[in-house]
């Protein structure tokens, strides 16, 4: 079970240059149900996600580069490209700050994963976090790749 909250950001946090960075490219074999392939630096994954907003089932498995390339040819749309910064937070949490590229340039979101729904509900976001969009399905990556940035003319 994946339990996470997603936010827009007010500004980039201080110290970002010292945080671990992942270059992500992900495409969707299916957007409903969600079946995603992802390249994360030199690692490759196939992920299936269930229904829900803050909590939903997620099954992820590693695949090889050649498997990723074969599946990429079956994707519904071009890959979504983003840079992910892993920003440490209080309480041992990590903020996954995504800065999008290409058609989604200018968009940045941040996600935090939790051990329980109670932890997610009690989370006090840092001041650089913006609006909570956890329940706004327009900000799910599978919808961003289909419809673009919410409120932005495409």
N, C-alpha and C positions, 0 to 999 in steps of 0.2 A: 504494500500500500504506500503510495506516495502522498505525503501531506506537505503542502507548500502554500505560501502566500506570495502574490506577485504585485509589484508596485511600479508606478512610474517614478522618475526621480526628479528632484528639484534642481540638483547640481551634482557633478561628479565629486566623489569624496576625496579628501586629502590623502596623500600617500599611495595613490593608485599605481604609480610607477614601480612600487616595490612588491606588488601583489602578483601571485601566479597568474599566467595568462593562457587561455586556450583559444585557438582559432577553430571555429565550428562551421561546418557546412552540413546542412541537413535538408533532406528531401522527403516527400511523402509518397509512399506507394499507394496509400489510401488516406483520405482525410476523414472518412466516416465509414467504418471505425478507423481510429488513428493508428496507422502503421508507418513508422518513421525509420529512415536510415540516417546515420550521422557519422561524419568524419570529425574527430576531435584530435587535433594535432596529427599524430601518426596512428591513432587507434580508430577502430570502426565498430559500429553498433547497429543492431536492429532492435527497435522498441515498439511495443504495442501498449496503447493506453486505453483505459476504460472511461466510462462516463463519470461525471462529477466536476466539482469546482476545486475546493481546497483539498479534498481527499478523493483519490481515485486509484484504481488498480494500475500498476505499471509492471510490465515484464520486459526485461532488457537482456540481450545476449550479445557477446562479442562475435564479430564476423571478420573475415579477411578482407584485405583491400580488393582482390579480384571479385569476391562476392558483392562487396559494396558497389563496384563498377557495374556489375551485371544488373543489380537491383536499381541502380540509378537510371538505367535505360528504361525502366518501367515506371518511373516517378510521374505523378500527375502534373507537376510543374517544375520550373527551374529551382535549384537549391536555394535555400535561405542561408545567407552568410552573416556571421556575427562574430565579434570578439567578446570573449567571456573573461571577466576579471573575478578572481576568487578573493573577496574582501572579508577579513576576519571581523566578527562581531563579538560583543560581550556574551558570556554564557557558553562559549565554545561553538557558537553558530557561525555559519559562513553565508555571506551575501553573494549570490551569483549575479553579477552586474553584466548585462548583455548590451553591447553597443552594436546596432545593426548597420549593415552596409547595403549597397546597391539600391534597389527601389525603396527600401525601408530606411535609408540613410536619414539621420536626424532623430530616429527613435532610440530610446534607451529604456530598458526595464531592469528590475532587480527582483530576484526570487530568493526566498529563504525556505529551506526544508526543515521539518520538525519531526520529532519522535512521536508526538501525539496531537490530537485535535485540541486538547486543552492547552498544550504549549503554543500551538498556532494562534488560538484565541487570545491568549495572554501576552502575546508578543508586542512589545512597545518598539516601533520602528525608530531608527536613528533619524535625526533631523534632516538629513540629506535625502531621505525617502520622500516620495510624493504620494499621490493618490493611490489607494488600494484598488487594484483592478482584478483581484483574484476571481471574482464572480462575473467579470465582464468578458464574455467569450470572444469578443472581438480581438482581445490581446493574446489569445492562444496562438502559438506559432503556426499551427495548421490553418488558422483563419488569416493570420497575417500574410502567409504565403499566397493565399487565394485572393484576399480582398485588399491587401495593402494596409497602410497605417490608418487607424480609425480617425475619421474627421479630416483626412487629407484627400484632396481630389487626385485621382490617378488618371 
